[in-house]
Structures are given as C-alpha cells and as structure tokens.
Amino acid sequence: MNLFKLFFAFSLVLTAASCNNATETTIGTENDSTAKTSTILSSATAFQQTMDDKKTDLYVLKNSSGMQAAITNYGGRLVSLLVRDKDGKLTDVVIGFDSVQLYQNSTEPYFGSTIGRYGNRIAKGKFTLDSKQYTLATNNGPNTLHGGKKGFQFVVWDAKQMGDSTLELSYLSKDMEEGFPGNLQVKVIYTLTNDNELKLDYEATTDKKTVVNLTNHAFFNLNGQGSGTINNHLLMINADSYTPVDSTLIPTGKIEPVANTAFDFRSPTMIGKNVDANDVQLKNGKGYDHNFVLNANKGAGLNSAAIITGDKTGIEMEVLTQEPGLQFYGGNFMQSKNKMKDGGMDNFRTAFCLETQHFPDSPNQPAFPSTVLEPGKIYKTSSVYRFSIKK
C-alpha cells in the first residue's frame, strides 16, 4: 500500500502498550482541519517481522502542535517526519519506505538509519589502537563505510516507547563485530519536543578500548518527499573550513578554508549554485559529500551547525549538535533504483543529508579530534533537528 497517499486521514492511534499489539498506526489528528487526509500506513504489520530472533516494529511520536515522527527499530531508522509548511499543512520531509522489506531490499542501505559503530569512512578498513592493528570489513571500494557490511543500519534494536514523545533504542554490539574491538552497549533516545524539535541523544560504553562515531543518516527534502530537486534549497553551514578528500572520499588530513570555494555556505546559498563547478573536490564526491569543520561553540550546550530552507514550503530546519563536524551529502549517488513511500523513485539529488559527526577516518588521522572510547568512560552526544517557518 502506498504510504504517502495514505499519510494523513485518521486520528493518531498510540497505546502505552507495545506496538506489537497494534494492528494499525495512523498519523493526523481528528480535529486538525489543516492536516491532509491519509494514514501513515495501511497496517503496522508492514513493519512487523522477526529477524535475528528479534521483532521489528514501527513507533510513532507526536508533539502538541501536530508534528509527528515514525521510527522503526530495524536499523534505528527515521521512516517519516511530518512538519507543518507555510500554509499549515503537514509535509513529510523524510525520504523512506513503507515496509521493513523495502528497507532490506533497497540498493541504498542507509535511508533514515542510525549509523555505527563508525559513521563515515575509515581508510582501507584498518586502524591501530595501542600498537594493535584492527582490520574491518570493507564495503566502499577499499574503505569501510558506516560501520561495515552489517553496520547498525542492518540490526534490530531493542525498543522501549516512553510516552507519546519519546522512544529509546538500545543495542549490544559484541566484541569484534565487523572487526571493532570491545562489547559496545549503545543507546539512542529519540524525543519529539513541543518546540518542534526532533532530538537524538546518543550514549555508549565499552569493555575494551575502541573507536565510536554515531550519527543518523536521514535523507531530507523540505519540500516533501517526491517534490523534486533539493538544489533550490537555501543552505547555511556554520563552518569556516572543511576536510578535502581523495578520489575514494578519504580525508587528505588537511583542513582548508571554504572562503572563495564552492564549499562556502557561511551565508544562505542555493545548494545547486556551485554543485557542478569545475572543482576537483566536487568531482571526487560527484557533488557535495564532504565533512565541514564546525566553528567552535561560543557558549555551553548545543552548537548551531546548519540552517536549511525548502524553497516551496518555507520549512526551515536548523541542525544543532555537540559534534565537531557535519557531513553534507547532496544525493549525488541516488540513481532512481528504489520506489519510495510516495510512489516515486529516489531520483538524483532529490534528498540531502546533514550528518552530525566526528571527522571521517579520525582513527588514522592524529590531528583530527579523537574518536577513542575507553572502558569506564561514556560516549555521550546530542543532536537536534529544529523546525520552523522561514520568516
């Protein structure tokens, strides 16, 4: 059943009990005259399977203003995110599928997923800790990408819904899973606040020295899924510099200024303005697929990393984070091979990602901020996607 066409018709049905007991999950509120008429899915059973002796399901969060998020514990994936546009209509700004099976079969494995143990790339699938070299599964040319062949996007997380607005996902990544040392206990808490924020709180502990870099790989289009190119979105990134990459998208180790380059998004700039410029970095990434070095936070708390606006809807998304870097990916590898929940295809540059992170290949780059986690220490970081209407 087509998810997008069914997205907003009945009132939201949530129970305090496990979603495994639900037969239908819906989005939209009964008294909401501005909501489109459709349900989030025809049946929650599209997300209810058993894999690796665990059950998958779909969990729906809501806030007081009608904003709603749907998350599956298969891969810790953000399936949909309903946000009001400039006309007050709910718009699904996240690209995704309407069943677990479609996520499993997708040629793009990262739609909406929680990424780990290590977000982004590690060169040649190798790194050294305390003079011991570890060899990882390589799944992106010569490199390891997003945790390896079976990263966190392919595992079933334990889920606990704590009220209408909060979901906790947890997972134990066992020692040497995908080649990483240590039993890593991971927790991600999704919270939908009444300030129209989707907050992600990450936490991890280990019993052996290891490396960790967690993020979320949501694919966004602020004009709504199926609305076409994202090249007309206005993007601002709070970064004076970025990390150039080689032809395999591994950082060269240098940190270079964005000034007078196609990577200067310090003021709001259309994504497509320079995306096809004659620039070796854009050629290496087939467009934007680069880590930006965020300017240091001047105060305590979260740092404003980026602000992006949909040109058709006026929806503005601010990304805030405690991380030092932000990966901006402009959908350059989308190849129209997957049928999405709106019935359309994942066409070239019809979605973008803004992944909060430590820098790619940090375990092999001593000058980059460290991603090492030791026993007795807690990896803890937060990122927020805050939504409003462009004034």
C-alpha positions in Angstrom: 0.0 0.0 0.0 1.3 3.4 -0.9 2.4 5.2 2.4 2.4 8.8 1.1 -1.1 8.6 -0.3 -2.3 7.1 3.0 -0.4 9.6 5.1 -2.9 11.8 6.9 -6.6 10.6 7.3 -7.4 9.2 10.7 -6.6 10.3 14.2 -3.2 9.2 15.7 -3.6 5.8 17.4 -1.0 5.2 20.1 -1.1 2.9 23.0 1.0 2.8 26.1 1.4 -0.9 25.4 3.9 -2.4 23.0 3.4 -1.6 19.3 3.5 -5.3 18.7 -0.1 -5.3 20.0 -1.2 -2.7 17.4 -2.9 -3.6 14.2 -2.9 -0.1 12.7 -0.9 3.0 13.3 -2.1 6.3 11.9 -1.0 9.9 11.7 -3.0 13.1 11.6 -5.4 14.4 14.3 -9.1 14.1 14.3 -9.8 17.9 14.9 -6.9 19.1 12.7 -8.5 20.9 9.8 -5.2 21.7 8.2 -4.0 18.1 8.0 -4.1 16.2 4.8 -6.3 13.1 4.8 -4.3 10.0 4.9 -2.7 7.4 7.3 0.9 6.8 8.0 0.5 3.2 6.7 -2.3 0.8 6.0 -1.2 -1.6 8.7 1.6 -1.7 11.2 2.2 -5.2 10.1 4.3 -3.8 7.2 7.0 -3.2 9.8 6.4 -6.3 12.0 8.8 -9.1 11.2 11.2 -11.3 13.0 14.9 -11.0 12.2 17.8 -12.4 14.2 15.3 -13.7 16.7 14.1 -10.2 17.4 10.9 -8.4 16.4 10.8 -5.3 14.3 8.0 -2.7 14.6 7.1 0.9 13.9 6.8 3.5 16.7 5.1 6.9 16.3 6.0 10.0 18.3 3.9 13.2 18.4 4.0 16.7 20.0 1.4 19.2 20.9 1.5 21.1 17.6 0.8 18.1 15.4 4.4 17.3 14.4 4.9 13.6 14.2 7.7 11.1 13.6 7.7 7.4 12.8 10.7 5.3 13.6 11.4 1.6 13.1 13.7 -0.4 15.3 15.1 -2.1 12.2 18.3 -0.1 11.8 17.0 2.6 14.1 15.5 4.3 11.1 13.6 7.5 10.9 10.8 6.5 8.5 8.9 9.7 8.3 8.7 13.2 9.8 5.6 15.3 9.5 6.2 19.1 9.7 3.8 22.0 9.0 4.6 24.1 6.0 4.0 27.8 5.4 0.3 27.1 4.8 -0.1 25.0 7.9 -0.2 21.7 6.0 1.7 18.7 7.3 4.5 17.7 5.0 6.6 14.5 5.2 10.2 15.8 4.9 12.0 12.4 5.3 12.6 10.1 2.3 11.9 6.5 3.1 9.9 3.3 2.5 6.6 1.9 3.8 7.8 -1.5 4.9 10.8 -3.3 6.5 11.1 -5.5 3.5 11.7 -2.5 1.2 14.4 -1.2 3.5 16.0 -4.6 3.4 15.9 -4.7 -0.4 17.0 -1.1 -1.1 20.1 -0.5 -3.1 20.7 2.5 -0.8 21.1 0.8 2.7 21.2 4.0 4.8 17.8 5.7 4.4 17.0 7.1 7.8 19.3 4.8 9.8 21.3 5.0 12.9 24.9 4.7 11.9 27.6 2.9 13.8 29.9 1.8 15.1 31.7 4.4 13.0 29.9 6.9 10.9 31.5 7.8 7.6 34.8 6.2 6.2 37.8 4.5 7.6 40.7 4.3 5.1 41.5 0.8 3.8 39.4 -0.8 6.6 42.3 -0.5 9.1 43.2 1.4 12.2 45.6 0.9 15.2 45.0 1.2 18.9 47.8 0.7 21.4 50.0 -0.7 18.7 47.5 -3.3 17.7 46.1 -3.1 14.2 42.4 -3.9 13.6 41.0 -5.0 10.2 37.4 -4.1 9.4 35.1 -5.3 6.7 35.5 -3.1 3.6 32.3 -2.1 1.8 33.0 1.1 -0.1 35.8 0.5 -2.6 39.0 0.0 -0.5 37.4 1.6 2.6 35.0 0.9 5.4 31.8 3.0 5.3 29.3 3.4 8.1 30.3 0.5 10.2 31.0 -2.1 7.6 28.9 -4.7 5.8 26.5 -5.2 8.7 26.6 -1.9 10.4 23.9 -0.7 12.8 21.5 0.1 9.9 21.0 -3.7 9.5 20.5 -4.7 13.1 17.3 -4.9 15.1 17.4 -2.6 18.1 15.6 -3.2 21.4 12.8 -0.6 21.6 11.0 1.0 24.6 8.5 3.7 24.0 8.2 6.1 26.9 5.0 8.1 26.4 3.8 9.8 23.3 7.0 11.8 22.5 10.0 9.6 23.5 11.5 6.3 22.1 14.6 4.6 23.5 16.5 2.2 21.3 19.4 0.0 22.6 21.8 -2.5 21.1 24.7 -4.5 22.2 27.4 -4.6 19.5 29.6 -7.6 20.5 33.4 -7.7 20.7 34.9 -7.8 17.2 31.6 -7.3 15.4 32.6 -6.1 11.9 36.2 -6.1 13.3 35.7 -3.5 16.0 37.1 -4.3 19.5 35.0 -4.3 22.7 31.5 -5.1 23.7 29.8 -1.8 22.9 26.5 -1.1 24.6 24.7 1.6 22.6 21.6 3.7 23.4 19.8 6.2 21.2 16.8 8.2 22.6 14.5 10.0 20.1 12.4 12.8 21.6 9.9 15.0 19.8 9.7 18.2 21.8 6.9 20.8 21.9 9.3 23.2 20.4 9.1 21.3 17.1 12.5 19.6 17.6 13.5 16.0 17.0 16.3 15.4 19.5 18.6 12.4 19.3 20.6 11.6 22.4 23.4 9.0 21.8 25.2 7.1 24.6 27.7 4.2 24.5 30.0 2.3 26.8 32.7 -0.4 26.1 34.6 -3.0 28.0 37.6 -2.6 25.7 39.3 0.4 24.1 37.6 1.1 20.8 36.5 3.8 18.4 33.0 5.2 18.1 31.3 7.7 15.9 27.5 7.6 15.9 25.1 9.6 13.7 21.8 9.4 11.9 21.5 9.2 8.1 18.1 10.7 7.5 17.5 11.8 3.8 15.6 15.1 3.8 13.6 17.1 1.3 12.0 20.1 3.0 9.6 20.5 0.1 8.3 17.0 0.8 9.1 13.6 -0.4 8.6 13.3 -4.2 8.7 17.1 -4.7 11.8 17.0 -6.9 15.3 18.5 -6.7 16.8 19.8 -3.5 19.2 22.1 -5.4 16.9 25.1 -4.8 17.0 24.7 -1.0 18.9 27.5 0.8 21.7 26.2 3.0 23.8 27.8 5.6 26.6 25.9 7.3 28.4 27.3 10.3 31.9 26.4 9.1 34.9 28.4 8.0 36.7 25.2 6.9 36.2 21.7 5.6 38.3 18.5 5.1 39.2 17.8 1.5 39.1 14.2 0.3 40.9 12.0 -2.2 39.2 10.1 -5.0 37.9 7.5 -2.6 36.4 10.2 -0.3 39.0 9.7 2.5 40.2 13.0 4.0 43.7 14.0 2.9 44.4 15.1 6.5 44.3 18.8 5.6 41.8 21.3 6.9 41.2 24.1 4.3 39.2 27.3 4.3 35.8 27.4 2.5 36.4 31.1 1.5 36.4 31.6 -2.3 35.4 28.0 -2.9 32.2 26.1 -3.8 32.1 25.0 -0.2 31.4 28.4 1.2 27.9 28.1 2.8 28.6 30.7 5.6 25.6 32.7 4.3 22.4 31.2 2.9 23.3 29.8 -0.6 21.3 27.6 -3.0 22.7 24.1 -2.9 22.8 23.9 -6.7 24.6 27.2 -7.2 28.1 25.7 -7.5 27.4 22.0 -7.3 28.6 21.4 -10.9 31.6 23.8 -10.7 34.9 22.7 -12.2 36.4 21.7 -8.8 38.4 18.6 -8.1 36.7 18.1 -4.7 33.2 18.2 -6.3 34.4 15.7 -8.9 35.7 13.4 -6.2 32.3 13.5 -4.4 30.3 13.7 -7.6 28.9 16.8 -5.9 28.8 17.6 -2.2 29.8 14.7 0.1 32.2 16.4 2.5 32.8 17.0 6.2 32.6 20.6 7.4 34.6 21.6 10.4 32.1 23.4 12.5 33.0 26.7 14.1 33.6 26.4 17.8 30.6 26.9 20.1 30.9 30.3 21.9 28.8 29.0 24.8 27.7 25.9 26.6 25.2 23.5 25.1 24.4 22.7 21.5 26.1 24.4 18.6 24.1 25.7 15.6 25.6 23.7 12.7 23.4 24.4 9.8 20.1 26.0 8.7 18.4 24.9 5.5 15.1 26.1 4.0 12.7 24.4 1.5 12.0 26.9 -1.4 8.5 25.6 -1.9 7.2 25.0 1.6 9.1 27.6 3.6 10.0 24.9 6.1 13.3 25.8 7.8 15.4 23.1 9.6 18.2 24.1 12.0 20.7 21.4 12.9 22.3 21.7 16.3 24.9 19.4 17.7 27.7 18.8 20.2 29.8 17.2 17.4 32.8 18.9 15.8 31.8 18.0 12.2 28.9 17.9 9.8 28.8 15.8 6.7 26.8 17.5 3.9 25.7 15.0 1.2 23.6 16.2 -1.7 22.1 13.0 -3.0 24.8 12.5 -5.7 24.5 8.7 -5.7 20.7 8.5 -5.9 20.1 6.6 -9.1 16.3 6.1 -9.4 16.5 2.4 -8.4 14.2 2.4 -5.4 10.5 3.0 -5.2 9.8 5.2 -2.2 6.8 5.6 0.1 5.2 8.4 -2.1 5.3 6.0 -5.1 8.1 7.9 -6.8 11.7 6.9 -7.3 14.9 8.0 -5.4 15.9 10.3 -8.2 19.2 12.1 -8.5 19.7 14.9 -5.9 16.1 14.7 -4.6 17.3 14.5 -1.0 20.1 15.7 1.2 21.8 14.6 4.4 23.3 16.6 7.2 25.0 14.1 9.4 26.5 15.3 12.7 29.7 13.6 13.4 33.4 13.4 14.3 35.6 13.6 11.2 35.9 10.7 8.7 39.0 8.5 9.2 39.8 10.1 12.5 41.3 6.8 13.8 44.0 7.2 11.2 44.3 11.0 11.4 46.1 12.0 14.7 45.4 15.7 14.0 41.6 15.2 14.0 39.5 15.1 17.1 39.8 11.7 18.7 37.0 9.1 18.5 38.6 6.7 21.0 36.4 5.4 23.8 37.9 3.7 26.8 36.4 1.3 29.4 34.9 3.3 32.3 34.2 6.3 30.0 30.8 7.2 28.5 30.4 8.3 24.9 27.6 10.8 25.1 26.4 13.3 22.5 23.2 15.0 21.3 22.0 16.4 18.0 18.7 18.2 17.3 16.7 18.9 14.1 14.6 22.0 14.9 11.8 23.1 12.5 10.1 26.4 11.9 8.8 28.5 9.0 11.1 30.9 7.3 10.2 34.5 8.1 
